Each structure stands twice: as C-alpha cells, then as structure tokens.
Amino acid sequence: MNQKVKMALSVTNTTSGNGLLTCLNSSDRDLLVSRLEPVKLGFRQPLEFTNRQIGAAYFIEHGIISVLTIGGGHHPQTEVGLIGREGMTGLTLVLGHDRSPHDAFVQAECTAQRIAAADLQDVLRGSRTLLASLLRYAYVWSLTLAQTALANARGSLEERLARWLLMAHDRSDGDEINLTHEFLSFMLGTRRAGVTTALNAFDTRGWIDHARGRVTIVDRRGLEQLADGFYGVPEAEYGRLMRSSQQA
C-alpha cells in the first residue's frame, strides 16, 4: 500500500473510527456518547437536502459522503466536498442553523455514529469546549469549499481529477476506489469522455490502474504533483488543528 497522508489516521490511533470524536476531551466525549447511535448507511442514501431541515448529524467512521451544491435554473448539481472518517455531516447545526445549504448522500457505504439534530444542539448549548472543537472542523470545511472553488475556476480537468482522487484516497481504507467514469464526470461537472481520456493518461503514466468501476492508486506522489497546490491546504490545517486540540 502507498504511504498516504490520511487526515483522520494521521491524528491518532483510537478505538473510535472518527477523528473528531477522538480529539474531544473526555467530558465532551461523554456528553455525546450517550446520544450517539451506531448506524450503517447504504450506497446513495440521502442524508441532507438543500434548504430542508436537518434531522440528524453523522460522525463518519468508514465510507464517504458526497456534498453537492445545486445551481438555479438549468445548472446541474456540482460536488463541493467529501466527508469521511475525519469529520461529520450537519455542520450548519454547529453554526446555529437547522437547514442544510447543500445536498449530501452516501458515495461509499458507511458506518457512522448518528445523533439527532435536537440532541446535538442541546449538548452544544451545554459545552463551550465541545462547540469550539466542532467549530474548528467547520473552519476546515470552509477551507475545503474555498479550495474547491479555486480548483473549479483555475484548475484543468486533469488537476481537478487528481485532487478528487487524492481526497477519495484519504478517506478509503485501501488504495482501491470503486467508481465509474460516469460518476466522476458528474462529480467534476464535465463530460464523461474527458474523464476517460484523463484516466487513461494517468494509467499510462503509472499513477493509477483503472478498470471498469474501479480505480487503484499506484503512485500518490505523482497525483499530488499534478494537483499542483489545489490539494493539501485544508488537509494540512485539519492535522494542525486536531493535534492542537489533543494537546489542549
């Protein structure tokens, strides 16, 4: 397996599979634990809908959540970020609101710890330190959104594809990622033919191995060099903030 800088795993080894829960102090973790329920989330299961109330937040342990923004008129959905074991859904609850600005669905089957929206809001009112910890993750998520905007505005298809593969790799247990060319084209907001051409080029260069419905990361460093700065800023900040949280 390649040496991967996985956000959650680089913070600490823990009995919990979620990086945020790992970095909480014991009293804040206890506040949450009594309200958490382990759940399994199926492929393409919707978790949030734009402008609708959020019913629950999920601390992801394994798997990937895709977050999409919806344009007006005839503009299609576009992916703005991924959530895996490093984070949680339902961040607008942390920010004091009850409605989602985005759609969110399960991209790779997940296990997670679920907490009802009302319960999360209740425990946040009872602990300023818990709120501060989750706000740090909200800050990292804002960096992810900004980095996505930069990549979409300035990056080539190849650079954006490399970034997406790296982000999915961070949140995967191994080097193999299950996806189709059609799905990638939807996530990147581009034509399928362009994605196929780029994947073939990555394969030829030895960065990936791809077959129908599967991409295996072979040379992560090559993808990082191609991403050319569009990947890495939120990831590095997550590691810094989570380490400082543990030391506090």
N, C-alpha and C positions, 0 to 999 in steps of 0.2 A: 504493500500500500504506500502511496505517496505520503511524504511528510506534509500534513495540512495544518494550516493555522485556523483551527475551528474555534469560533468565538466562544461558545459555551465551554468546550472542553479545555480551552487554554486557561480558563479562570481557576478551576479546581476540579478534583475528583470528588464525587459526592454520592450519597445514597439517593438523592433526588436527581431526576434527569433534567431538571430545568435550571438554567443558570441564574435566573432572578431569584428563585426560591432559595437556592444555595447561598446567595450572598446576603440574605436577610439576617439580622441579629435574631437570637433565639426567641425573644419575646414577640417580635413581629411575625416570625415564622409560626409561632404557636397561635397567634391571633388568626392567621389564615388557615392553618391546618384543620381546625375544627369545622371550617366552612367548605373545604375542598372535597370534591368528589372525583375519583378516577374514572375516566371515560375513554372509549375508543371512537375515533372519528373516521368515517368512511370516505373513500375517494370521491371528490367533487361535492362533498357535503357542504352546504352553505352555512356560514356562521354569522355573517352580518350582511345587511343590505343598506345601501345608501339612503340616508335621511329617515331611517327607521330606528326605533328604539332597540338598544342592545339588551338582549335577555340574559347573557352570561359572558364572562371573560374566561379565556382558556390559557393556562400556563402549559406550553407545549413541552413534552418530554421526548417524543420521537415523531418524525414526519415533518411536513412542510405545509404552511398556509400561504396562499397567494392573495395579495391585496390589490384590488383594482379600482381605478377611478373611472367614472362614467362621464363622457362629454355630452354636451347638449346637441340637439338636432340629430344629424346623421353620423356624428363622430362615435366610433366604437369604444368599447372598454379598452383600457391600457393598464398593464401591470405597473404598479409603483413600488412594490417591495415584497419581500419574503419574510415570513416569521417561522422560526424553528425553535429548537431547544434553548436558544439564547433568550427568548422573550415571551411575550404574551399578546393576545388579542384584547380588544376592548379598551384601548388606551384613552379614548375620549371620556370614559368613566373616571379615569385617574385625573383628567383635566377638568372635571366638574360638569360634564355634559352627559346626556343619556342617549344620544343618537350618533350613528356612525356616519362619517363623511365618505366612506368607501364601501365597496362590496368585499367580502372575504370568503374564500372557500378552500376546501382541503385539496391540495395539489398532490400530496403523497400521504397515504394513510397514516393517521396519527394516534398516539396515546397522549393523554393530557390530563391535567387537573383542572376541573371546572368549578367556578364559583359564580353563583347568581349575582346579577348586577347589583341588586339591593344589598346583598351581603358584602360585596366588595366596597360599595360606597359607605356602608356602616363601619367597617373596620378602618377605612381610610380616615373617617372622622375621628376615630379613637386613637390614632397614632400618627404623629407628625413625622416620625422617623421612617415609618412604612411608606407614607406619601412621598417623602424625599427620595427614597430608594427607587420607587416606581417612576418618579419624575425624571430621574437620571436616564432610565431606559427610554422614556418619552423623548428626551433630548437626543439620544442616539437615533431614534426613529425619525426625528425631524432631519437629521443629517442624511439619513438614507434617502428620504424624499428629495432633498436638495441634490444629492449625488445622482439620483435617477433623472432629475430634470436636466442636470448638466450633461449627462451621458446622452439623453434623448436629443438635446439641442445641438451638441457638438461632436458626438461620437459617431464613427462609422458603424455599419451593421456588424462588422467583424469585432470591433471593440466592445460594442454593447452585448453581443453574444458571448464573448469571452467573460465579461463581467457577470452575466447571468449564470453561466456555468460555474463560475467560482463561488457565487453566492449559494447556489443549489448544493455544490460540493461541501461547503461549510456545514450545511445542515443535514447532510447524509451520513449514514453510518459507514459506508464504504466508498469506493471510487465509482461505482455504477449508479447512474441516474436513469430512471425509467421515464421516457418522454417520447413524443412523436414530433416530426418536423412541423406538422400542422399546429400542434400545441405551442411550440416555440414561436412560430410565426405570429400566433395570436398574442402571446405574452409580449413580444417585442414590437407588435404593431407594424409588421412588414409582410411582404409576400413570402409564401412558402418556398418558392423557387430560390429566393435569395438566401434563405436559411439553409437549404440543401446544399447550395454552392459553397457557403461558408463552412459548413460542417465537413464537406468533402476536402476543403483546403486544410482545415485543422487536422483531419485524419492523415492527409498526405505529409504534413509537417511533423507528425508523430506526437501531437499534443493530446489527441483523443483517439479512441477506437469507437466507431459507431456502427450500429446495425439497426434493423427495424425495431423501433420502440425503445431503444437503449443507447445511452452514451456513457462510455467509460473514460474517466480522466486518466491520462497516461503521464503527461508532463505538465504539472500545475504551474511550474515556473514560466513555461512558455506562454501560458494563458495570461499570467499576471503581467508579463512584459507587454503582451498585445493589448491588454486592457488599458495600459498607458495612463495610469493615475485615476481612471474612473472607478476603480475598485480599491478599497483599503482604508479610506478615511473613516467611515463610520465603524468599521471593524476594529481599527486601532483604538478609537475612542471608547468603544464598548469595553475592550480589555482594560484600558486605563481606569475607567470609572468603576468597573466591577472589582478590580484589585484594591482600589482606594476604599471602596465600600467595605470590603472584608477587613481592612486594617483599621477602620474607624472604631 
